[in-house]
Amino acid sequence: MKLKQILKNEKISMLLKYSSIKYIALIIVFLKGIISARVLGPELLGVLGNLLLVLTYISYSSLGILYSMNREYVIYESRDDQKRAKEVISTSFTSLLILSVLLILVGIGCKFVYRDPLGTYILLVFIIGVLEQFRMFYINYFRLINKFRKINYIELINNVLAFVLIVIFIKSFKIYSVLFAMAVADFIVFFFGYFSSKRIHLKINPEIFKNLIIVGIPLLIYNLGFYILTTVDRVVIIKFLGYTDLGYFTFSNQIVNGTLVFITSVLFLYYPKAIKTLNIENNYKKADIVKKTLNYTKFIEAFGVVLCLVGAILIEPFVLIVVPKYLVSINIYRILVFGVVATQIAYFANVFIVSNKKQMYLVYLQGATVILAVAFNLIFIKLGFGIIGVCLATLITNVVYSIIQYIIYMWILDIDKGYIKNVLKIYLKFVIYTIISIAIGLFNLNIAYYSLLMIILTGVLYYRDIKFSIKSILSSSGL
């Protein structure tokens, strides 16, 4: 298929546009960080960092409604119950509105408790937190009704406008400029979402609200667990290694997230359809669910491996040219990127679990995984592996976490064949690829030799999978 024909493909075009905007957003975040660091200085930057940490926790105050809305709307819509689907949207929006009033009142209370500028900072953070929740509401809403272009507009407004305002005002207003820029951008996004969406009635259906909470709180705990999991690594690094290694680790994580934007974009846009497709109550046969999950998983694995290959090769010249002080981050990156892809391999198993209201298993798994992460980190530190040991601990934890999710999926679906056989079918090749790739990287070979070996390894193990995945996404029967 010619390049022009590929670009005309509706699915490809949609994914490229959305992922391109996400890359732009990442670049803007990176530039904002540099500008804030230079202008604010270490002390004010530390204050801003703590305020943004508060903002992170405020985002978890929605009781999981933003997570469960996606599931509940899709299930009702798949049953052609449009009335209930609309009530999910209106109940979610109204609930967020009530929670927003409570958050604003807390913010005002903080303003009176802290009389100095800190009180004003905190009030602004609470206002931003409220607006951020509505931004996520509208992103989820437009995703559910397949208005992806409007999601792109929201991302552009939120990132570009805030960046421009910060650049203009940060020298004069310091932290205030950052917070006001975020608030203004979020206000405009709110009004854009409000006027671009269909009319949403302000009412709460008690039954739907109950379901949103029942489904949402476990998902909230599960997603909060991810934040805790990344905190474990950072606490271990600070306690045993120091802030320099933390800087290397943080930088590598940021580049890993940038590398896999395409995959995360695909998964984000496809989530509602996956919820519908993998729901048992929609009368799908077990064999159909198994086949679709396997095909989707192979797609994610194949493209994840391609992005790993590209990232693992390009990270070295990128660091040498742009940030030579971060040479240590090269091998860190080449380990962490495989760990993130490992978690993505279980993505559709995870969606199946959520779609069929078994999300409490994910909460239990998250708790066990945190304990596992602490144990692996301490073992590798005690063995003297240093920062590479922390990365290996993170990788192993992610692989185990991913495998157990897949086992839970098979258990819920009651697959007759042996679990070990199915796990090996999904993970064996990727684990072999990961081990060999990391070993090649740790030899610190010349970039040309390293690139050649990695390309050969990828071709030998994944040529057929990559070829199949490309054909799948381009065909009408693909993703």
Order of alpha helices (4+ residues) and beta strands (2+ residues): alpha-alpha-alpha-alpha-alpha-alpha-alpha-alpha-alpha-alpha-alpha-alpha-alpha-alpha-alpha-alpha-alpha-alpha
